[in-house]
Amino acid sequence: MPEFSQFGKILIIIGLVVAGVGLILIAGDKIPWLGRLPGDIFVKGKKGSFYFPITTCLIVSALLSFIFYLFRHK
Protein backbone atom coordinates (compact mmCIF):
# COMPACT_ATOMS: atom_id res chain seq x y z
CA MET A 1 0.00 0.00 0.00
CA PRO A 2 2.86 2.54 0.36
CA GLU A 3 2.97 2.83 -3.44
CA PHE A 4 -0.51 4.42 -3.49
CA SER A 5 0.53 6.91 -0.83
CA GLN A 6 3.54 8.02 -2.87
CA PHE A 7 1.45 8.19 -6.05
CA GLY A 8 -1.07 10.40 -4.26
CA LYS A 9 1.65 12.83 -3.19
CA ILE A 10 2.95 13.03 -6.76
CA LEU A 11 -0.55 13.75 -8.08
CA ILE A 12 -1.01 16.55 -5.52
CA ILE A 13 2.31 18.16 -6.49
CA ILE A 14 1.47 17.92 -10.20
CA GLY A 15 -1.93 19.49 -9.51
CA LEU A 16 -0.34 22.37 -7.59
CA VAL A 17 2.15 22.99 -10.38
CA VAL A 18 -0.61 23.01 -13.01
CA ALA A 19 -2.69 25.40 -10.87
CA GLY A 20 0.34 27.66 -10.41
CA VAL A 21 0.99 27.77 -14.14
CA GLY A 22 -2.68 28.60 -14.69
CA LEU A 23 -2.48 31.48 -12.23
CA ILE A 24 0.63 32.82 -13.93
CA LEU A 25 -1.09 32.67 -17.32
CA ILE A 26 -4.14 34.49 -15.96
CA ALA A 27 -2.06 37.14 -14.17
CA GLY A 28 0.47 37.46 -17.01
CA ASP A 29 -1.14 40.61 -18.37
CA LYS A 30 -1.06 42.24 -14.94
CA ILE A 31 2.71 41.77 -14.60
CA PRO A 32 4.05 44.19 -17.24
CA TRP A 33 7.75 43.39 -16.78
CA LEU A 34 7.32 39.64 -17.23
CA GLY A 35 8.79 38.79 -20.62
CA ARG A 36 10.31 42.23 -21.11
CA LEU A 37 13.40 41.96 -18.95
CA PRO A 38 16.88 43.07 -20.00
CA GLY A 39 18.46 40.12 -21.77
CA ASP A 40 15.27 38.92 -23.45
CA ILE A 41 15.94 38.63 -27.17
CA PHE A 42 13.62 40.31 -29.66
CA VAL A 43 14.53 40.70 -33.35
CA LYS A 44 12.12 42.31 -35.77
CA GLY A 45 12.72 41.94 -39.48
CA LYS A 46 10.91 42.74 -42.72
CA LYS A 47 9.19 39.35 -42.96
CA GLY A 48 8.61 38.56 -39.31
CA SER A 49 9.93 38.70 -35.82
CA PHE A 50 11.68 36.42 -33.35
CA TYR A 51 11.27 36.59 -29.58
CA PHE A 52 13.07 34.50 -26.97
CA PRO A 53 12.68 35.54 -23.31
CA ILE A 54 15.93 33.99 -22.06
CA THR A 55 16.23 36.11 -18.91
CA THR A 56 12.62 35.47 -17.97
CA CYS A 57 13.15 31.73 -18.50
CA LEU A 58 16.21 31.74 -16.23
CA ILE A 59 14.37 33.56 -13.44
CA VAL A 60 11.32 31.28 -13.66
CA SER A 61 13.62 28.24 -13.67
CA ALA A 62 15.48 29.46 -10.58
CA LEU A 63 12.19 30.10 -8.74
CA LEU A 64 10.80 26.67 -9.63
CA SER A 65 14.07 24.99 -8.61
CA PHE A 66 13.91 26.73 -5.24
CA ILE A 67 10.27 25.73 -4.72
CA PHE A 68 11.00 22.09 -5.59
CA TYR A 69 14.04 22.18 -3.29
CA LEU A 70 11.77 23.28 -0.43
CA PHE A 71 9.30 20.46 -1.13
CA ARG A 72 12.04 17.85 -1.31
CA HIS A 73 13.81 18.82 1.94
CA LYS A 74 10.87 19.04 4.33
N, C-alpha and C positions, 0 to 999 in steps of 0.2 A: 503493500500500500504506500510506501514512501514515494514511489514514482509519481503517483497522482498528486501528491502534495507539492512536489517540485514542479510538475507540469502546471499546476494552478498558479504558482508564484510567477512562472514565466509568462503565462497568459495575462496576469494582472500587470506586469511590467510592460508587456507589448501594448496593452490597452492604454496605459498611462502615456506611453510614448506617442501613440496615434492621437490621443486626445490633445497632447501638447502641441503636436504638429498642426492639428486643426485649429487650435487657438492662435498659433503664430500666423497661419494663413488668414484667419479672420482679422486679426489685429495688424496685419502687414501694412495696410494703408495708413494706419494711425501712427506708425513708427517711420517718420520720413527719412531718417538716416540709414535705415536698413537697406542694404543693396547699393548705397551711394557713398561708401567709405573711400578714403584715399587708398589707392592700391587696387581698387576694382577696375577691371579693364573694359573699356568701351571704345570701339572703333566704328566710325560711321563712314561709309563709302557711297559711291554713286548708285550702286545696285543693291545695297543692303547695309545691314549693320551687324556687329558682333558684340556680345556682352558676356563677360565672365566675371562674376563677383568673387574674386579669389580671397580678398581680405575678409569679406563677410563669411565665406565658407570656413576660413581658418578660425574665426571667432566662434561661430556656431559649433564647430568641431571641438574646440577647447572647452566650451560650456557643457556640451554633451558628455565629453570624456570625464569632466569633473563630477557631473551628476551621476554617471555610472560608477565612478570610483566611490562615491558616497554610498550608493546602494550595495556595492560589493563588500565594503569594509564595515558593515554595521553589526 
